[in-house]
């Protein structure tokens, strides 16, 4: 059992934070970092933090997260739809397993 745990790949959950008014350049910068995390085999938790009255604009937060998932569709796939918990709306992305990596492991 210890050997199996030692051989198992450890994956971390990296977090990326947005606000409802995150601009394009900031969005691109964060998406580029998240892409690197997914390529390294880590999960990414993207969330929109609502402050004060911003909670009234839940749609904006959801659009930011859906745009983020669409942007990273090549390297990651969403586990769930955007979900609101308290003042945070979040989305989990897991790395896609490529066929090339599977073929390399078997040969």
MOPAC internal coordinates of N, CA, C and O (Angstrom, degrees):
PM7 1SCF
backbone

  N    0.0000 0     0.00 0     0.00 0    0    0    0
  C    1.4505 1     0.00 0     0.00 0    1    0    0
  C    1.5305 1   110.84 1     0.00 0    2    1    0
  O    1.2310 1   120.77 1   140.08 1    3    2    1
  N    1.3355 1   116.13 1   -39.92 1    3    2    1
  C    1.4642 1   119.79 1   178.80 1    5    3    2
  C    1.5224 1   110.81 1   -64.70 1    6    5    3
  O    1.2310 1   120.72 1   141.69 1    7    6    5
  N    1.3391 1   116.23 1   -38.31 1    7    6    5
  C    1.4670 1   120.19 1   179.34 1    9    7    6
  C    1.5190 1   110.71 1   -64.79 1   10    9    7
  O    1.2310 1   120.48 1   140.43 1   11   10    9
  N    1.3205 1   116.69 1   -39.57 1   11   10    9
  C    1.4582 1   120.04 1   179.40 1   13   11   10
  C    1.5214 1   110.19 1   -64.08 1   14   13   11
  O    1.2310 1   120.39 1   138.92 1   15   14   13
  N    1.3276 1   116.85 1   -41.08 1   15   14   13
  C    1.4604 1   119.91 1   178.38 1   17   15   14
  C    1.5184 1   111.10 1   -65.86 1   18   17   15
  O    1.2310 1   120.30 1   142.94 1   19   18   17
  N    1.3251 1   117.02 1   -37.06 1   19   18   17
  C    1.4602 1   120.83 1  -179.24 1   21   19   18
  C    1.5228 1   111.09 1   -67.94 1   22   21   19
  O    1.2310 1   120.50 1   145.00 1   23   22   21
  N    1.3252 1   116.66 1   -35.00 1   23   22   21
  C    1.4620 1   120.61 1  -178.94 1   25   23   22
  C    1.5194 1   112.81 1   -83.16 1   26   25   23
  O    1.2310 1   119.99 1   161.81 1   27   26   25
  N    1.3237 1   117.62 1   -18.19 1   27   26   25
  C    1.4653 1   120.91 1  -179.04 1   29   27   26
  C    1.5219 1   109.76 1   -68.76 1   30   29   27
  O    1.2310 1   121.27 1   -41.20 1   31   30   29
  N    1.3193 1   115.18 1   138.80 1   31   30   29
  C    1.4631 1   120.02 1  -179.15 1   33   31   30
  C    1.5216 1   109.72 1   -77.81 1   34   33   31
  O    1.2310 1   120.96 1   -52.53 1   35   34   33
  N    1.3130 1   115.77 1   127.47 1   35   34   33
  C    1.4594 1   120.92 1   178.88 1   37   35   34
  C    1.5181 1   108.74 1   -85.67 1   38   37   35
  O    1.2310 1   120.35 1   -53.37 1   39   38   37
  N    1.3172 1   116.93 1   126.63 1   39   38   37
  C    1.4604 1   119.94 1   176.43 1   41   39   38
  C    1.5195 1   108.69 1  -118.94 1   42   41   39
  O    1.2310 1   121.20 1   -43.36 1   43   42   41
  N    1.3007 1   115.31 1   136.64 1   43   42   41
  C    1.4527 1   121.12 1   179.69 1   45   43   42
  C    1.5217 1   109.30 1   -97.59 1   46   45   43
  O    1.2310 1   121.21 1   -16.97 1   47   46   45
  N    1.3181 1   115.29 1   163.03 1   47   46   45
  C    1.4598 1   120.63 1   173.17 1   49   47   46
  C    1.5233 1   106.93 1  -106.15 1   50   49   47
  O    1.2310 1   120.88 1   -65.98 1   51   50   49
  N    1.3188 1   115.92 1   114.02 1   51   50   49
  C    1.4592 1   121.70 1   178.96 1   53   51   50
  C    1.5192 1   108.01 1   -95.64 1   54   53   51
  O    1.2310 1   120.44 1   -37.14 1   55   54   53
  N    1.3204 1   116.77 1   142.86 1   55   54   53
  C    1.4603 1   120.75 1  -178.53 1   57   55   54
  C    1.5185 1   111.20 1  -110.48 1   58   57   55
  O    1.2310 1   121.31 1   -39.57 1   59   58   57
  N    1.3320 1   115.11 1   140.43 1   59   58   57
  C    1.4591 1   122.43 1   175.60 1   61   59   58
  C    1.5218 1   106.59 1  -126.09 1   62   61   59
  O    1.2310 1   120.55 1   -54.29 1   63   62   61
  N    1.3292 1   116.54 1   125.71 1   63   62   61
  C    1.4644 1   121.43 1  -174.31 1   65   63   62
  C    1.5241 1   111.15 1  -107.15 1   66   65   63
  O    1.2310 1   121.40 1   -44.59 1   67   66   65
  N    1.3210 1   114.92 1   135.41 1   67   66   65
  C    1.4560 1   122.24 1   175.69 1   69   67   66
  C    1.5221 1   109.15 1  -125.73 1   70   69   67
  O    1.2310 1   120.88 1   -12.05 1   71   70   69
  N    1.3321 1   115.92 1   167.95 1   71   70   69
  C    1.4588 1   122.34 1   167.94 1   73   71   70
  C    1.5289 1   106.16 1  -122.53 1   74   73   71
  O    1.2310 1   119.48 1   -14.56 1   75   74   73
  N    1.3280 1   118.60 1   165.44 1   75   74   73
  C    1.4687 1   119.11 1  -179.67 1   77   75   74
  C    1.5282 1   112.79 1   -59.82 1   78   77   75
  O    1.2310 1   119.73 1   154.96 1   79   78   77
  N    1.3176 1   118.12 1   -25.04 1   79   78   77
  C    1.4618 1   120.96 1  -178.23 1   81   79   78
  C    1.5157 1   113.94 1  -104.29 1   82   81   79
  O    1.2310 1   119.46 1  -155.12 1   83   82   81
  N    1.3313 1   118.63 1    24.88 1   83   82   81
  C    1.4618 1   121.25 1   179.97 1   85   83   82
  C    1.5225 1   109.63 1   -60.88 1   86   85   83
  O    1.2310 1   120.89 1   -51.86 1   87   86   85
  N    1.3335 1   115.90 1   128.14 1   87   86   85
  C    1.4640 1   121.37 1  -176.12 1   89   87   86
  C    1.5280 1   110.83 1   -82.35 1   90   89   87
  O    1.2310 1   120.56 1   -10.05 1   91   90   89
  N    1.3349 1   116.53 1   169.95 1   91   90   89
  C    1.4605 1   122.27 1  -173.97 1   93   91   90
  C    1.5248 1   113.22 1   -61.16 1   94   93   91
  O    1.2310 1   119.97 1   134.37 1   95   94   93
  N    1.3287 1   117.66 1   -45.63 1   95   94   93
  C    1.4640 1   119.62 1  -177.27 1   97   95   94
  C    1.5307 1   110.84 1   -63.79 1   98   97   95
  O    1.2310 1   120.50 1   135.43 1   99   98   97
  N    1.3200 1   116.64 1   -44.57 1   99   98   97
  C    1.4641 1   120.49 1   178.37 1  101   99   98
  C    1.5280 1   110.50 1   -63.08 1  102  101   99
  O    1.2310 1   120.93 1   139.75 1  103  102  101
  N    1.3245 1   115.83 1   -40.25 1  103  102  101
  C    1.4608 1   120.86 1   178.94 1  105  103  102
  C    1.5293 1   110.27 1   -61.27 1  106  105  103
  O    1.2310 1   120.58 1   132.87 1  107  106  105
  N    1.3446 1   116.49 1   -47.13 1  107  106  105
  C    1.4641 1   120.53 1  -179.42 1  109  107  106
  C    1.5239 1   111.38 1   -62.60 1  110  109  107
  O    1.2310 1   120.57 1   138.80 1  111  110  109
  N    1.3246 1   116.52 1   -41.20 1  111  110  109
  C    1.4598 1   121.85 1  -179.61 1  113  111  110
  C    1.5324 1   110.46 1   -61.56 1  114  113  111
  O    1.2310 1   120.54 1   134.07 1  115  114  113
  N    1.3192 1   116.57 1   -45.93 1  115  114  113
  C    1.4604 1   120.99 1  -179.06 1  117  115  114
  C    1.5285 1   111.32 1   -70.15 1  118  117  115
  O    1.2310 1   120.53 1   144.05 1  119  118  117
  N    1.3235 1   116.59 1   -35.95 1  119  118  117
  C    1.4655 1   120.34 1   178.59 1  121  119  118
  C    1.5251 1   110.49 1   -65.79 1  122  121  119
  O    1.2310 1   120.45 1   142.97 1  123  122  121
  N    1.3281 1   116.74 1   -37.03 1  123  122  121
  C    1.4640 1   120.76 1   178.90 1  125  123  122
  C    1.5328 1   110.55 1   -64.80 1  126  125  123
  O    1.2310 1   120.44 1   138.72 1  127  126  125
  N    1.3261 1   116.76 1   -41.28 1  127  126  125
  C    1.4617 1   120.43 1   177.45 1  129  127  126
  C    1.5256 1   110.93 1   -65.74 1  130  129  127
  O    1.2310 1   120.33 1   137.53 1  131  130  129
  N    1.3210 1   116.98 1   -42.47 1  131  130  129
  C    1.4614 1   121.20 1   179.88 1  133  131  130
  C    1.5269 1   110.56 1   -64.05 1  134  133  131
  O    1.2310 1   120.45 1   144.20 1  135  134  133
  N    1.3197 1   116.74 1   -35.80 1  135  134  133
  C    1.4641 1   120.56 1   177.52 1  137  135  134
  C    1.5244 1   110.07 1   -61.74 1  138  137  135
  O    1.2310 1   120.67 1   138.29 1  139  138  137
  N    1.3199 1   116.33 1   -41.71 1  139  138  137
  C    1.4683 1   120.50 1   176.83 1  141  139  138
  C    1.5239 1   111.77 1   -63.09 1  142  141  139
  O    1.2310 1   120.36 1   139.48 1  143  142  141
  N    1.3310 1   116.92 1   -40.52 1  143  142  141
  C    1.4625 1   120.62 1   178.38 1  145  143  142
  C    1.5233 1   110.55 1   -61.66 1  146  145  143
  O    1.2310 1   120.53 1   135.99 1  147  146  145
  N    1.3388 1   116.59 1   -44.01 1  147  146  145
  C    1.4620 1   120.61 1  -178.85 1  149  147  146
  C    1.5261 1   111.09 1   -66.71 1  150  149  147
  O    1.2310 1   120.25 1   141.53 1  151  150  149
  N    1.3210 1   117.13 1   -38.47 1  151  150  149
  C    1.4656 1   120.29 1   178.33 1  153  151  150
  C    1.5228 1   111.34 1   -65.52 1  154  153  151
  O    1.2310 1   120.51 1   150.65 1  155  154  153
  N    1.3354 1   116.62 1   -29.35 1  155  154  153
  C    1.4644 1   120.97 1   177.26 1  157  155  154
  C    1.5240 1   112.13 1   -78.26 1  158  157  155
  O    1.2310 1   120.17 1   172.94 1  159  158  157
  N    1.3330 1   117.28 1    -7.06 1  159  158  157
  C    1.4568 1   121.13 1   177.71 1  161  159  158
  C    1.5141 1   114.59 1    95.50 1  162  161  159
  O    1.2310 1   119.88 1  -167.98 1  163  162  161
  N    1.3224 1   117.83 1    12.02 1  163  162  161
  C    1.4633 1   121.58 1   179.27 1  165  163  162
  C    1.5221 1   110.79 1   -93.88 1  166  165  163
  O    1.2310 1   120.72 1   -26.82 1  167  166  165
  N    1.3250 1   116.23 1   153.18 1  167  166  165
  C    1.4609 1   120.74 1   172.89 1  169  167  166
  C    1.5231 1   108.06 1   -81.44 1  170  169  167
  O    1.2310 1   120.80 1   -25.91 1  171  170  169
  N    1.3248 1   116.08 1   154.09 1  171  170  169
  C    1.4645 1   121.05 1   178.76 1  173  171  170
  C    1.5224 1   108.80 1  -124.30 1  174  173  171
  O    1.2310 1   121.20 1   -51.93 1  175  174  173
  N    1.3317 1   115.31 1   128.07 1  175  174  173
  C    1.4616 1   121.41 1   175.00 1  177  175  174
  C    1.5204 1   106.48 1  -108.27 1  178  177  175
  O    1.2310 1   120.72 1   -70.66 1  179  178  177
  N    1.3182 1   116.22 1   109.34 1  179  178  177
  C    1.4641 1   121.06 1   178.25 1  181  179  178
  C    1.5156 1   107.51 1   -99.65 1  182  181  179
  O    1.2310 1   120.73 1   -46.41 1  183  182  181
  N    1.3271 1   116.20 1   133.59 1  183  182  181
  C    1.4545 1   118.65 1   178.88 1  185  183  182
  C    1.5116 1   111.59 1  -140.57 1  186  185  183
  O    1.2310 1   122.03 1   -28.65 1  187  186  185
  N    1.3319 1   113.71 1   151.35 1  187  186  185
  C    1.4632 1   121.89 1   176.06 1  189  187  186
  C    1.5173 1   106.54 1  -107.22 1  190  189  187
  O    1.2310 1   120.70 1   -57.08 1  191  190  189
  N    1.3287 1   116.28 1   122.92 1  191  190  189
  C    1.4610 1   122.17 1   179.71 1  193  191  190
  C    1.5220 1   108.68 1   -95.53 1  194  193  191
  O    1.2310 1   120.66 1   -59.75 1  195  194  193
  N    1.3198 1   116.34 1   120.25 1  195  194  193
  C    1.4613 1   121.48 1   177.88 1  197  195  194
  C    1.5222 1   108.78 1   -96.30 1  198  197  195
  O    1.2310 1   120.55 1   -47.35 1  199  198  197
  N    1.3266 1   116.55 1   132.65 1  199  198  197
  C    1.4651 1   121.16 1   177.81 1  201  199  198
  C    1.5251 1   109.01 1  -120.86 1  202  201  199
  O    1.2310 1   120.97 1   -41.52 1  203  202  201
  N    1.3121 1   115.75 1   138.48 1  203  202  201
  C    1.4647 1   120.73 1   175.42 1  205  203  202
  C    1.5141 1   113.01 1    56.17 1  206  205  203
  O    1.2310 1   121.33 1    54.93 1  207  206  205
  N    1.3235 1   115.06 1  -125.07 1  207  206  205
  C    1.4714 1   120.35 1  -177.20 1  209  207  206
  C    1.5237 1   113.36 1   -77.07 1  210  209  207
  O    1.2310 1   119.90 1   171.62 1  211  210  209
  N    1.3096 1   117.80 1    -8.38 1  211  210  209
  C    1.4684 1   120.84 1  -177.73 1  213  211  210
  C    1.5232 1   112.01 1   -60.48 1  214  213  211
  O    1.2310 1   119.87 1   160.67 1  215  214  213
  N    1.3291 1   117.85 1   -19.33 1  215  214  213
  C    1.4639 1   121.07 1  -179.93 1  217  215  214
  C    1.5277 1   111.27 1   -62.42 1  218  217  215
  O    1.2310 1   120.46 1   161.35 1  219  218  217
  N    1.3427 1   116.73 1   -18.65 1  219  218  217
  C    1.4670 1   119.95 1   177.80 1  221  219  218
  C    1.5254 1   111.34 1   -69.37 1  222  221  219
  O    1.2310 1   120.08 1   159.61 1  223  222  221
  N    1.3381 1   117.46 1   -20.39 1  223  222  221
  C    1.4633 1   121.34 1  -176.65 1  225  223  222
  C    1.5254 1   110.81 1  -103.92 1  226  225  223
  O    1.2310 1   120.78 1  -125.44 1  227  226  225
  N    1.3255 1   116.12 1    54.56 1  227  226  225
  C    1.4650 1   120.70 1  -179.84 1  229  227  226
  C    1.5228 1   111.46 1   -61.34 1  230  229  227
  O    1.2310 1   120.64 1   147.67 1  231  230  229
  N    1.3339 1   116.37 1   -32.33 1  231  230  229
  C    1.4667 1   120.49 1  -178.23 1  233  231  230
  C    1.5258 1   110.58 1   -62.45 1  234  233  231
  O    1.2310 1   120.58 1   139.29 1  235  234  233
  N    1.3358 1   116.49 1   -40.71 1  235  234  233
  C    1.4698 1   119.94 1   179.22 1  237  235  234
  C    1.5221 1   110.72 1   -60.93 1  238  237  235
  O    1.2310 1   120.71 1   137.33 1  239  238  237
  N    1.3130 1   116.25 1   -42.67 1  239  238  237
  C    1.4600 1   120.50 1   179.22 1  241  239  238
  C    1.5121 1   111.61 1   -63.37 1  242  241  239
  O    1.2310 1   120.91 1   137.83 1  243  242  241
  N    1.3199 1   115.86 1   -42.17 1  243  242  241
  C    1.4603 1   119.73 1   179.29 1  245  243  242
  C    1.5221 1   110.82 1   -65.19 1  246  245  243
  O    1.2310 1   120.30 1   140.55 1  247  246  245
  N    1.3332 1   117.04 1   -39.45 1  247  246  245
  C    1.4642 1   120.32 1   178.07 1  249  247  246
  C    1.5235 1   111.33 1   -63.45 1  250  249  247
  O    1.2310 1   120.16 1   140.47 1  251  250  249
  N    1.3283 1   117.30 1   -39.53 1  251  250  249
  C    1.4685 1   120.92 1   178.51 1  253  251  250
  C    1.5263 1   109.85 1   -61.20 1  254  253  251
  O    1.2310 1   120.25 1   134.70 1  255  254  253
  N    1.3277 1   117.12 1   -45.30 1  255  254  253
  C    1.4640 1   120.44 1  -178.36 1  257  255  254
  C    1.5266 1   112.38 1   -68.85 1  258  257  255
  O    1.2310 1   120.26 1   141.14 1  259  258  257
  N    1.3242 1   117.11 1   -38.86 1  259  258  257
  C    1.4678 1   119.58 1   178.09 1  261  259  258
  C    1.5260 1   111.14 1   -66.84 1  262  261  259
  O    1.2310 1   120.63 1   141.53 1  263  262  261
  N    1.3235 1   116.40 1   -38.47 1  263  262  261
  C    1.4654 1   121.23 1   176.33 1  265  263  262
  C    1.5314 1   110.03 1   -63.59 1  266  265  263
  O    1.2310 1   120.60 1   140.74 1  267  266  265
  N    1.3253 1   116.47 1   -39.26 1  267  266  265
  C    1.4621 1   122.74 1   178.66 1  269  267  266
  C    1.5315 1   110.29 1   -63.33 1  270  269  267
  O    1.2310 1   120.32 1   134.51 1  271  270  269
  N    1.3329 1   117.00 1   -45.49 1  271  270  269
  C    1.4646 1   121.33 1   179.31 1  273  271  270
  C    1.5235 1   111.02 1   -64.48 1  274  273  271
  O    1.2310 1   120.70 1   141.16 1  275  274  273
  N    1.3294 1   116.27 1   -38.84 1  275  274  273
  C    1.4663 1   120.80 1   178.87 1  277  275  274
  C    1.5283 1   110.61 1   -66.07 1  278  277  275
  O    1.2310 1   120.94 1   140.03 1  279  278  277
  N    1.3210 1   115.81 1   -39.97 1  279  278  277
  C    1.4676 1   121.39 1  -179.30 1  281  279  278
  C    1.5354 1   111.54 1   -64.11 1  282  281  279
  O    1.2310 1   120.20 1   145.57 1  283  282  281
  N    1.3255 1   117.21 1   -34.43 1  283  282  281
  C    1.4632 1   121.59 1  -177.02 1  285  283  282
  C    1.5289 1   112.87 1  -101.74 1  286  285  283
  O    1.2310 1   120.21 1  -160.80 1  287  286  285
  N    1.3228 1   117.20 1    19.20 1  287  286  285
  C    1.4677 1   121.14 1  -176.02 1  289  287  286
  C    1.5263 1   112.76 1   -62.24 1  290  289  287
  O    1.2310 1   119.82 1   152.18 1  291  290  289
  N    1.3367 1   117.95 1   -27.82 1  291  290  289
  C    1.4644 1   120.57 1  -178.29 1  293  291  290
  C    1.5258 1   112.34 1   -71.70 1  294  293  291
  O    1.2310 1   120.10 1   145.57 1  295  294  293
  N    1.3259 1   117.42 1   -34.43 1  295  294  293
  C    1.4647 1   120.62 1  -174.79 1  297  295  294
  C    1.5248 1   113.77 1  -107.88 1  298  297  295
  O    1.2310 1   120.10 1   163.35 1  299  298  297
  N    1.3289 1   117.42 1   -16.65 1  299  298  297
  C    1.4605 1   119.72 1  -177.85 1  301  299  298
  C    1.5089 1   112.32 1  -144.41 1  302  301  299
  O    1.2310 1   121.44 1   -19.92 1  303  302  301
  N    1.3195 1   114.84 1   160.08 1  303  302  301
  C    1.4597 1   119.66 1   178.13 1  305  303  302
  C    1.5261 1   108.97 1  -128.92 1  306  305  303
  O    1.2310 1   120.38 1   -40.67 1  307  306  305
  N    1.3310 1   116.87 1   139.33 1  307  306  305
  C    1.4728 1   119.37 1  -178.98 1  309  307  306
  C    1.5289 1   111.47 1   -71.58 1  310  309  307
  O    1.2310 1   120.84 1   -40.71 1  311  310  309
  N    1.3266 1   116.00 1   139.29 1  311  310  309
  C    1.4657 1   120.85 1   175.78 1  313  311  310
  C    1.5206 1   110.78 1   -78.92 1  314  313  311
  O    1.2310 1   120.65 1   140.01 1  315  314  313
  N    1.3367 1   116.35 1   -39.99 1  315  314  313
  C    1.4610 1   121.13 1  -177.95 1  317  315  314
  C    1.5179 1   109.54 1  -139.81 1  318  317  315
  O    1.2310 1   121.07 1    -9.57 1  319  318  317
  N    1.3095 1   115.56 1   170.43 1  319  318  317
  C    1.4599 1   120.69 1   172.00 1  321  319  318
  C    1.5247 1   108.36 1   -76.88 1  322  321  319
  O    1.2310 1   119.68 1   -18.83 1  323  322  321
  N    1.3397 1   118.22 1   161.17 1  323  322  321
  C    1.4680 1   119.81 1   177.86 1  325  323  322
  C    1.5309 1   111.00 1   -56.35 1  326  325  323
  O    1.2310 1   121.23 1   -47.70 1  327  326  325
  N    1.3359 1   115.26 1   132.30 1  327  326  325
  C    1.4563 1   121.55 1  -176.02 1  329  327  326
  C    1.5238 1   109.14 1  -127.32 1  330  329  327
  O    1.2310 1   120.40 1   -41.60 1  331  330  329
  N    1.3274 1   116.84 1   138.40 1  331  330  329
  C    1.4604 1   122.08 1  -178.99 1  333  331  330
  C    1.5219 1   110.01 1   -96.10 1  334  333  331
  O    1.2310 1   120.93 1   -54.56 1  335  334  333
  N    1.3446 1   115.83 1   125.44 1  335  334  333
  C    1.4640 1   121.96 1   174.72 1  337  335  334
  C    1.5083 1   107.67 1  -129.99 1  338  337  335
  O    1.2310 1   120.21 1   -71.77 1  339  338  337
  N    1.3037 1   117.20 1   108.23 1  339  338  337
  C    1.4607 1   120.44 1  -178.07 1  341  339  338
  C    1.5169 1   110.30 1    66.53 1  342  341  339
  O    1.2310 1   120.52 1    57.98 1  343  342  341
  N    1.3245 1   116.61 1  -122.02 1  343  342  341
  C    1.4643 1   121.10 1   179.21 1  345  343  342
  C    1.5209 1   112.01 1  -103.53 1  346  345  343
  O    1.2310 1   120.71 1  -162.11 1  347  346  345
  N    1.3279 1   116.25 1    17.89 1  347  346  345
  C    1.4606 1   121.16 1   178.91 1  349  347  346
  C    1.5197 1   110.24 1  -123.86 1  350  349  347
  O    1.2310 1   120.80 1   -41.94 1  351  350  349
  N    1.3178 1   116.07 1   138.06 1  351  350  349
  C    1.4552 1   121.83 1   171.54 1  353  351  350
  C    1.5258 1   105.49 1  -114.83 1  354  353  351
  O    1.2310 1   120.00 1   -53.95 1  355  354  353
  N    1.3298 1   117.61 1   126.05 1  355  354  353
  C    1.4542 1   118.69 1  -174.11 1  357  355  354
  C    1.5205 1   112.86 1  -130.21 1  358  357  355
  O    1.2310 1   122.03 1   -15.66 1  359  358  357
  N    1.3299 1   113.71 1   164.34 1  359  358  357
  C    1.4566 1   123.65 1  -178.92 1  361  359  358
  C    1.5223 1   107.27 1  -146.39 1  362  361  359
  O    1.2310 1   119.89 1   -49.17 1  363  362  361
  N    1.3311 1   117.82 1   130.83 1  363  362  361
  C    1.4637 1   121.71 1   177.94 1  365  363  362
  C    1.5248 1   109.27 1  -101.99 1  366  365  363
  O    1.2310 1   120.81 1   -45.02 1  367  366  365
  N    1.3243 1   116.05 1   134.98 1  367  366  365
  C    1.4611 1   122.20 1   176.51 1  369  367  366
  C    1.5250 1   109.13 1  -119.56 1  370  369  367
  O    1.2310 1   120.73 1   -43.33 1  371  370  369
  N    1.3222 1   116.21 1   136.67 1  371  370  369
  C    1.4592 1   120.77 1   175.92 1  373  371  370
  C    1.5194 1   108.58 1  -114.29 1  374  373  371
  O    1.2310 1   120.08 1   -30.85 1  375  374  373
  N    1.3257 1   117.45 1   149.15 1  375  374  373
  C    1.4665 1   119.44 1  -179.95 1  377  375  374
  C    1.5221 1   111.04 1   -68.66 1  378  377  375
  O    1.2310 1   121.25 1   -36.44 1  379  378  377
  N    1.3220 1   115.21 1   143.56 1  379  378  377
  C    1.4628 1   120.08 1   175.63 1  381  379  378
  C    1.5178 1   107.93 1   -78.77 1  382  381  379
  O    1.2310 1   120.69 1   -40.03 1  383  382  381
  N    1.3229 1   116.29 1   139.97 1  383  382  381
  C    1.4582 1   119.77 1   176.10 1  385  383  382
  C    1.5178 1   107.57 1   -89.67 1  386  385  383
  O    1.2310 1   121.09 1   -57.25 1  387  386  385
  N    1.3085 1   115.53 1   122.75 1  387  386  385
  C    1.4622 1   118.99 1  -177.93 1  389  387  386
  C    1.5248 1   110.14 1   -87.21 1  390  389  387
  O    1.2310 1   120.76 1   -27.18 1  391  390  389
  N    1.3114 1   116.15 1   152.82 1  391  390  389
  C    1.4604 1   121.55 1  -179.53 1  393  391  390
  C    1.5247 1   110.95 1   -67.39 1  394  393  391
  O    1.2310 1   120.25 1   147.68 1  395  394  393
  N    1.3311 1   117.14 1   -32.32 1  395  394  393
  C    1.4617 1   120.70 1  -179.88 1  397  395  394
  C    1.5218 1   111.10 1   -61.40 1  398  397  395
  O    1.2310 1   120.30 1   136.93 1  399  398  397
  N    1.3135 1   117.03 1   -43.07 1  399  398  397
  C    1.4615 1   120.79 1  -179.44 1  401  399  398
  C    1.5237 1   110.65 1   -64.86 1  402  401  399
  O    1.2310 1   120.37 1   140.71 1  403  402  401
  N    1.3394 1   116.90 1   -39.29 1  403  402  401
  C    1.4561 1   120.47 1   179.31 1  405  403  402
  C    1.5268 1   110.50 1   -65.54 1  406  405  403
  O    1.2310 1   120.34 1   139.82 1  407  406  405
  N    1.3360 1   116.96 1   -40.18 1  407  406  405
  C    1.4563 1   120.79 1   179.89 1  409  407  406
  C    1.5191 1   111.01 1   -66.10 1  410  409  407
  O    1.2310 1   120.12 1   142.21 1  411  410  409
  N    1.3363 1   117.37 1   -37.79 1  411  410  409
  C    1.4574 1   121.07 1   179.09 1  413  411  410
  C    1.5270 1   110.77 1   -65.20 1  414  413  411
  O    1.2310 1   119.99 1   142.37 1  415  414  413
  N    1.3193 1   117.62 1   -37.63 1  415  414  413
  C    1.4558 1   121.27 1  -179.07 1  417  415  414
  C    1.5240 1   111.46 1   -69.33 1  418  417  415
  O    1.2310 1   119.77 1   143.20 1  419  418  417
  N    1.3361 1   118.05 1   -36.80 1  419  418  417
  C    1.4561 1   121.20 1  -177.45 1  421  419  418
  C    1.5234 1   112.13 1   -76.18 1  422  421  419
  O    1.2310 1   119.69 1   151.84 1  423  422  421
  N    1.3260 1   118.20 1   -28.16 1  423  422  421
  C    1.4715 1   119.56 1  -178.25 1  425  423  422
  C    1.4991 1   113.04 1   -94.07 1  426  425  423
  O    1.2310 1   120.10 1   180.00 1  427  426  425

